[in-house]
Amino acid sequence: MIAPPETIRTSHARVSCDGTGPGVPAQLGHPRVFLQIDEHGYIDCGYCDRRFVLIGGPADGADQDKLPDIPSGASV
């Protein structure tokens, strides 16, 4: 397994991702998607592979290199 390019810890199970952040202009991002963290405790953005980990969840503190990808697209 390859480590995700960026891991973001969050206190919310529902997150959004648009591929931007510090030093990344909006023109280099992707369409905003909303992702739902499930019982695994994390979710990967299907566009940019950014990983969102639920603070206090089962994946919090785990070796991210060993966890399988859980990609998701846009959710309602």
N, CA, C and O atoms as a printed pandas DataFrame, in Angstrom:
     atom_number atom_name residue_name chain_id  residue_number  x_coord  y_coord  z_coord
0              1         N          MET        A               1    0.836   -1.176    0.000
1              2        CA          MET        A               1    0.000    0.000    0.000
2              3         C          MET        A               1    0.889    1.251    0.000
3              4         O          MET        A               1    1.994    1.250    0.542
4              5         N          ILE        A               2    0.390    2.281   -0.603
5              6        CA          ILE        A               2    1.078    3.559   -0.656
6              7         C          ILE        A               2    0.345    4.532    0.250
7              8         O          ILE        A               2   -0.886    4.565    0.267
8              9         N          ALA        A               3    1.084    5.312    0.992
9             10        CA          ALA        A               3    0.467    6.293    1.890
10            11         C          ALA        A               3   -0.301    7.327    1.076
11            12         O          ALA        A               3    0.124    7.686   -0.022
12            13         N          PRO        A               4   -1.435    7.814    1.601
13            14        CA          PRO        A               4   -2.163    8.876    0.902
14            15         C          PRO        A               4   -1.305   10.131    0.834
15            16         O          PRO        A               4   -0.473   10.363    1.711
16            17         N          PRO        A               5   -1.502   10.950   -0.215
17            18        CA          PRO        A               5   -0.669   12.144   -0.356
18            19         C          PRO        A               5   -0.856   13.144    0.779
19            20         O          PRO        A               5    0.069   13.883    1.116
20            21         N          GLU        A               6   -2.035   13.170    1.361
21            22        CA          GLU        A               6   -2.309   14.081    2.471
22            23         C          GLU        A               6   -3.375   13.458    3.359
23            24         O          GLU        A               6   -4.360   12.916    2.857
24            25         N          THR        A               7   -3.189   13.527    4.661
25            26        CA          THR        A               7   -4.178   13.016    5.612
26            27         C          THR        A               7   -4.668   14.175    6.462
27            28         O          THR        A               7   -3.879   14.926    7.036
28            29         N          ILE        A               8   -5.996   14.305    6.531
29            30        CA          ILE        A               8   -6.605   15.374    7.320
30            31         C          ILE        A               8   -7.459   14.731    8.404
31            32         O          ILE        A               8   -8.359   13.945    8.109
32            33         N          ARG        A               9   -7.177   15.064    9.652
33            34        CA          ARG        A               9   -7.989   14.584   10.772
34            35         C          ARG        A               9   -9.153   15.546   10.949
35            36         O          ARG        A               9   -8.973   16.763   10.909
36            37         N          THR        A              10  -10.353   14.996   11.145
37            38        CA          THR        A              10  -11.544   15.818   11.267
38            39         C          THR        A              10  -12.431   15.297   12.388
39            40         O          THR        A              10  -12.415   14.108   12.707
40            41         N          SER        A              11  -13.198   16.192   12.976
41            42        CA          SER        A              11  -14.130   15.793   14.038
42            43         C          SER        A              11  -15.528   15.544   13.478
43            44         O          SER        A              11  -16.438   15.202   14.233
44            45         N          HIS        A              12  -15.712   15.709   12.177
45            46        CA          HIS        A              12  -17.022   15.527   11.540
46            47         C          HIS        A              12  -17.000   14.333   10.600
47            48         O          HIS        A              12  -16.040   14.148    9.852
48            49         N          ALA        A              13  -18.053   13.519   10.632
49            50        CA          ALA        A              13  -18.131   12.345    9.764
50            51         C          ALA        A              13  -18.469   12.724    8.323
51            52         O          ALA        A              13  -18.218   11.934    7.413
52            53         N          ARG        A              14  -19.025   13.899    8.096
53            54        CA          ARG        A              14  -19.325   14.358    6.742
54            55         C          ARG        A              14  -18.396   15.520    6.426
55            56         O          ARG        A              14  -18.388   16.530    7.130
56            57         N          VAL        A              15  -17.609   15.370    5.359
57            58        CA          VAL        A              15  -16.618   16.368    4.984
58            59         C          VAL        A              15  -16.772   16.721    3.508
59            60         O          VAL        A              15  -17.417   16.000    2.747
60            61         N          SER        A              16  -16.173   17.832    3.121
61            62        CA          SER        A              16  -16.146   18.192    1.702
62            63         C          SER        A              16  -14.704   18.348    1.266
63            64         O          SER        A              16  -13.826   18.664    2.069
64            65         N          CYS        A              17  -14.469   18.121   -0.022
65            66        CA          CYS        A              17  -13.132   18.246   -0.578
66            67         C          CYS        A              17  -13.237   18.886   -1.955
67            68         O          CYS        A              17  -14.077   18.503   -2.770
68            69         N          ASP        A              18  -12.372   19.866   -2.203
69            70        CA          ASP        A              18  -12.306   20.469   -3.536
70            71         C          ASP        A              18  -10.874   20.465   -4.065
71            72         O          ASP        A              18  -10.585   21.108   -5.075
72            73         N          GLY        A              19   -9.986   19.752   -3.398
73            74        CA          GLY        A              19   -8.620   19.603   -3.857
74            75         C          GLY        A              19   -7.719   20.788   -3.592
75            76         O          GLY        A              19   -6.542   20.758   -3.953
76            77         N          THR        A              20   -8.245   21.838   -2.965
77            78        CA          THR        A              20   -7.413   23.005   -2.685
78            79         C          THR        A              20   -6.995   23.011   -1.220
79            80         O          THR        A              20   -7.480   22.217   -0.413
80            81         N          GLY        A              21   -6.113   23.894   -0.907
81            82        CA          GLY        A              21   -5.636   24.041    0.458
82            83         C          GLY        A              21   -4.558   25.096    0.460
83            84         O          GLY        A              21   -4.408   25.835   -0.512
84            85         N          PRO        A              22   -3.804   25.176    1.540
85            86        CA          PRO        A              22   -2.727   26.168    1.595
86            87         C          PRO        A              22   -1.744   25.977    0.435
87            88         O          PRO        A              22   -1.165   24.903    0.268
88            89         N          GLY        A              23   -1.571   27.009   -0.342
89            90        CA          GLY        A              23   -0.628   26.954   -1.451
90            91         C          GLY        A              23   -1.172   26.338   -2.728
91            92         O          GLY        A              23   -0.452   26.247   -3.722
92            93         N          VAL        A              24   -2.443   25.910   -2.720
93            94        CA          VAL        A              24   -3.047   25.321   -3.919
94            95         C          VAL        A              24   -4.184   26.231   -4.375
95            96         O          VAL        A              24   -5.215   26.303   -3.707
96            97         N          PRO        A              25   -4.017   26.923   -5.496
97            98        CA          PRO        A              25   -5.078   27.819   -5.963
98            99         C          PRO        A              25   -6.293   27.048   -6.467
99           100         O          PRO        A              25   -6.187   25.885   -6.857
100          101         N          ALA        A              26   -7.437   27.707   -6.454
101          102        CA          ALA        A              26   -8.699   27.075   -6.856
102          103         C          ALA        A              26   -8.634   26.505   -8.269
103          104         O          ALA        A              26   -9.293   25.506   -8.559
104          105         N          GLN        A              27   -7.853   27.120   -9.151
105          106        CA          GLN        A              27   -7.759   26.645  -10.523
106          107         C          GLN        A              27   -7.142   25.250  -10.618
107          108         O          GLN        A              27   -7.346   24.551  -11.610
108          109         N          LEU        A              28   -6.397   24.844   -9.606
109          110        CA          LEU        A              28   -5.754   23.535   -9.622
110          111         C          LEU        A              28   -6.529   22.488   -8.827
111          112         O          LEU        A              28   -6.076   21.351   -8.690
112          113         N          GLY        A              29   -7.682   22.861   -8.310
113          114        CA          GLY        A              29   -8.496   21.936   -7.523
114          115         C          GLY        A              29   -9.369   21.056   -8.405
115          116         O          GLY        A              29   -9.078   20.851   -9.583
116          117         N          HIS        A              30  -10.443   20.539   -7.817
117          118        CA          HIS        A              30  -11.401   19.704   -8.536
118          119         C          HIS        A              30  -12.802   20.074   -8.062
119          120         O          HIS        A              30  -12.937   20.834   -7.103
120          121         N          PRO        A              31  -13.854   19.557   -8.708
121          122        CA          PRO        A              31  -15.212   19.874   -8.240
122          123         C          PRO        A              31  -15.378   19.477   -6.773
123          124         O          PRO        A              31  -14.843   18.459   -6.333
124          125         N          ARG        A              32  -16.119   20.285   -6.026
125          126        CA          ARG        A              32  -16.345   19.998   -4.603
126          127         C          ARG        A              32  -17.228   18.754   -4.468
127          128         O          ARG        A              32  -18.291   18.658   -5.081
128          129         N          VAL        A              33  -16.769   17.821   -3.667
129          130        CA          VAL        A              33  -17.530   16.611   -3.369
130          131         C          VAL        A              33  -17.723   16.520   -1.859
131          132         O          VAL        A              33  -16.890   16.992   -1.085
132          133         N          PHE        A              34  -18.821   15.914   -1.457
133          134        CA          PHE        A              34  -19.097   15.682   -0.040
134          135         C          PHE        A              34  -18.917   14.200    0.220
135          136         O          PHE        A              34  -19.445   13.359   -0.507
136          137         N          LEU        A              35  -18.165   13.890    1.267
137          138        CA          LEU        A              35  -17.801   12.518    1.585
138          139         C          LEU        A              35  -18.307   12.162    2.976
139          140         O          LEU        A              35  -18.314   13.000    3.878
140          141         N          GLN        A              36  -18.730   10.914    3.143
141          142        CA          GLN        A              36  -19.239   10.431    4.423
142          143         C          GLN        A              36  -18.280    9.372    4.964
143          144         O          GLN        A              36  -18.052    8.347    4.322
144          145         N          ILE        A              37  -17.725    9.622    6.136
145          146        CA          ILE        A              37  -16.841    8.652    6.783
146          147         C          ILE        A              37  -17.710    7.566    7.404
147          148         O          ILE        A              37  -18.646    7.863    8.147
148          149         N          ASP        A              38  -17.400    6.307    7.101
149          150        CA          ASP        A              38  -18.219    5.197    7.591
150          151         C          ASP        A              38  -17.557    4.496    8.782
151          152         O          ASP        A              38  -16.740    5.093    9.482
152          153         N          GLU        A              39  -17.911    3.238    9.006
153          154        CA          GLU        A              39  -17.431    2.498   10.174
154          155         C          GLU        A              39  -15.928    2.231   10.143
155          156         O          GLU        A              39  -15.355    1.852   11.164
156          157         N          HIS        A              40  -15.277    2.422    8.991
157          158        CA          HIS        A              40  -13.830    2.254    8.919
158          159         C          HIS        A              40  -13.097    3.416    9.582
159          160         O          HIS        A              40  -11.937    3.282    9.972
160          161         N          GLY        A              41  -13.774    4.557    9.708
161          162        CA          GLY        A              41  -13.180    5.718   10.368
162          163         C          GLY        A              41  -12.407    6.637    9.445
163          164         O          GLY        A              41  -11.765    7.579    9.908
164          165         N          TYR        A              42  -12.459    6.376    8.126
165          166        CA          TYR        A              42  -11.773    7.245    7.171
166          167         C          TYR        A              42  -12.392    7.101    5.795
167          168         O          TYR        A              42  -13.125    6.149    5.524
168          169         N          ILE        A              43  -12.089    8.058    4.928
169          170        CA          ILE        A              43  -12.554    8.036    3.541
170          171         C          ILE        A              43  -11.506    8.750    2.697
171          172         O          ILE        A              43  -10.872    9.699    3.159
172          173         N          ASP        A              44  -11.327    8.298    1.471
173          174        CA          ASP        A              44  -10.382    8.931    0.540
174          175         C          ASP        A              44  -11.172    9.654   -0.547
175          176         O          ASP        A              44  -12.177    9.141   -1.039
176          177         N          CYS        A              45  -10.714   10.840   -0.915
177          178        CA          CYS        A              45  -11.331   11.580   -2.004
178          179         C          CYS        A              45  -11.041   10.850   -3.310
179          180         O          CYS        A              45   -9.896   10.497   -3.591
180          181         N          GLY        A              46  -12.068   10.629   -4.094
181          182        CA          GLY        A              46  -11.913    9.932   -5.369
182          183         C          GLY        A              46  -11.167   10.743   -6.414
183          184         O          GLY        A              46  -10.674   10.178   -7.390
184          185         N          TYR        A              47  -11.071   12.053   -6.234
185          186        CA          TYR        A              47  -10.355   12.911   -7.177
186          187         C          TYR        A              47   -8.874   13.037   -6.845
187          188         O          TYR        A              47   -8.019   12.767   -7.688
188          189         N          CYS        A              48   -8.574   13.443   -5.624
189          190        CA          CYS        A              48   -7.187   13.803   -5.293
190          191         C          CYS        A              48   -6.530   12.843   -4.296
191          192         O          CYS        A              48   -5.372   13.045   -3.931
192          193         N          ASP        A              49   -7.234   11.815   -3.856
193          194        CA          ASP        A              49   -6.711   10.821   -2.911
194          195         C          ASP        A              49   -6.431   11.359   -1.518
195          196         O          ASP        A              49   -5.823   10.663   -0.705
196          197         N          ARG        A              50   -6.857   12.579   -1.225
197          198        CA          ARG        A              50   -6.705   13.121    0.124
198          199         C          ARG        A              50   -7.518   12.231    1.069
199          200         O          ARG        A              50   -8.651   11.866    0.756
200          201         N          ARG        A              51   -6.948   11.886    2.212
201          202        CA          ARG        A              51   -7.625   11.008    3.172
202          203         C          ARG        A              51   -8.137   11.822    4.348
203          204         O          ARG        A              51   -7.412   12.645    4.908
204          205         N          PHE        A              52   -9.387   11.588    4.719
205          206        CA          PHE        A              52  -10.007   12.226    5.871
206          207         C          PHE        A              52  -10.210   11.155    6.935
207          208         O          PHE        A              52  -10.865   10.141    6.693
208          209         N          VAL        A              53   -9.641   11.391    8.114
209          210        CA          VAL        A              53   -9.691   10.430    9.221
210          211         C          VAL        A              53  -10.502   11.043   10.352
211          212         O          VAL        A              53  -10.240   12.173   10.766
212          213         N          LEU        A              54  -11.484   10.305   10.852
213          214        CA          LEU        A              54  -12.329   10.764   11.945
214          215         C          LEU        A              54  -11.552   10.689   13.252
215          216         O          LEU        A              54  -11.062    9.624   13.628
216          217         N          ILE        A              55  -11.442   11.813   13.939
217          218        CA          ILE        A              55  -10.737   11.870   15.217
218          219         C          ILE        A              55  -11.457   10.965   16.221
219          220         O          ILE        A              55  -12.664   11.086   16.431
220          221         N          GLY        A              56  -10.703   10.067   16.828
221          222        CA          GLY        A              56  -11.262    9.129   17.798
222          223         C          GLY        A              56  -11.854    7.887   17.153
223          224         O          GLY        A              56  -12.315    6.989   17.858
224          225         N          GLY        A              57  -11.851    7.819   15.836
225          226        CA          GLY        A              57  -12.381    6.662   15.109
226          227         C          GLY        A              57  -11.365    5.537   15.041
227          228         O          GLY        A              57  -10.237    5.683   15.510
228          229         N          PRO        A              58  -11.768    4.401   14.451
229          230        CA          PRO        A              58  -10.873    3.239   14.407
230          231         C          PRO        A              58   -9.584    3.465   13.616
231          232         O          PRO        A              58   -8.598    2.770   13.861
232          233         N          ALA        A              59   -9.560    4.405   12.684
233          234        CA          ALA        A              59   -8.357    4.648   11.886
234          235         C          ALA        A              59   -7.471    5.741   12.472
235          236         O          ALA        A              59   -6.349    5.948   12.009
236          237         N          ASP        A              60   -7.965    6.431   13.477
237          238        CA          ASP        A              60   -7.188    7.513   14.085
238          239         C          ASP        A              60   -6.010    6.908   14.837
239          240         O          ASP        A              60   -6.189    6.093   15.742
240          241         N          GLY        A              61   -4.813    7.314   14.457
241          242        CA          GLY        A              61   -3.612    6.786   15.093
242          243         C          GLY        A              61   -3.076    5.530   14.425
243          244         O          GLY        A              61   -2.000    5.054   14.788
244          245         N          ALA        A              62   -3.806    4.980   13.453
245          246        CA          ALA        A              62   -3.346    3.784   12.749
246          247         C          ALA        A              62   -2.288    4.167   11.717
247          248         O          ALA        A              62   -2.192    5.327   11.315
248          249         N          ASP        A              63   -1.507    3.198   11.299
249          250        CA          ASP        A              63   -0.522    3.418   10.246
250          251         C          ASP        A              63   -1.272    3.551    8.919
251          252         O          ASP        A              63   -1.790    2.564    8.396
252          253         N          GLN        A              64   -1.328    4.759    8.380
253          254        CA          GLN        A              64   -2.108    5.028    7.164
254          255         C          GLN        A              64   -1.561    4.273    5.957
255          256         O          GLN        A              64   -2.297    4.033    5.000
256          257         N          ASP        A              65   -0.288    3.896    5.983
257          258        CA          ASP        A              65    0.302    3.132    4.887
258          259         C          ASP        A              65   -0.311    1.736    4.777
259          260         O          ASP        A              65   -0.300    1.142    3.699
260          261         N          LYS        A              66   -0.834    1.217    5.857
261          262        CA          LYS        A              66   -1.341   -0.156    5.889
262          263         C          LYS        A              66   -2.841   -0.257    5.606
263          264         O          LYS        A              66   -3.353   -1.350    5.365
264          265         N          LEU        A              67   -3.545    0.875    5.634
265          266        CA          LEU        A              67   -4.989    0.858    5.414
266          267         C          LEU        A              67   -5.307    0.864    3.923
267          268         O          LEU        A              67   -4.667    1.595    3.167
268          269         N          PRO        A              68   -6.289    0.059    3.479
269          270        CA          PRO        A              68   -6.646    0.056    2.061
270          271         C          PRO        A              68   -7.360    1.342    1.673
271          272         O          PRO        A              68   -7.929    2.027    2.522
272          273         N          ASP        A              69   -7.326    1.663    0.389
273          274        CA          ASP        A              69   -8.036    2.835   -0.122
274          275         C          ASP        A              69   -9.539    2.611   -0.024
275          276         O          ASP        A              69  -10.034    1.528   -0.334
276          277         N          ILE        A              70  -10.259    3.634    0.407
277          278        CA          ILE        A              70  -11.718    3.626    0.396
278          279         C          ILE        A              70  -12.133    4.874   -0.355
279          280         O          ILE        A              70  -12.459    5.889    0.260
280          281         N          PRO        A              71  -12.124    4.810   -1.709
281          282        CA          PRO        A              71  -12.471    6.006   -2.484
282          283         C          PRO        A              71  -13.961    6.245   -2.488
283          284         O          PRO        A              71  -14.754    5.317   -2.334
284          285         N          SER        A              72  -14.327    7.469   -2.662
285          286        CA          SER        A              72  -15.728    7.826   -2.742
286          287         C          SER        A              72  -15.883    8.972   -3.716
287          288         O          SER        A              72  -15.018    9.841   -3.815
288          289         N          GLY        A              73  -16.980    8.967   -4.428
289          290        CA          GLY        A              73  -17.296   10.089   -5.295
290          291         C          GLY        A              73  -18.230   11.022   -4.563
291          292         O          GLY        A              73  -18.246   11.045   -3.333
292          293         N          ALA        A              74  -18.996   11.778   -5.287
293          294        CA          ALA        A              74  -19.947   12.690   -4.681
294          295         C          ALA        A              74  -21.058   11.909   -4.000
295          296         O          ALA        A              74  -21.505   10.882   -4.511
296          297         N          SER        A              75  -21.494   12.384   -2.871
297          298        CA          SER        A              75  -22.607   11.751   -2.172
298          299         C          SER        A              75  -23.689   12.784   -1.956
299          300         O          SER        A              75  -23.432   13.987   -1.999
300          301         N          VAL        A              76  -24.897   12.312   -1.724
301          302        CA          VAL        A              76  -26.042   13.223   -1.550
302          303         C          VAL        A              76  -26.211   13.565   -0.103
303          304         O          VAL        A              76  -27.118   14.318    0.252
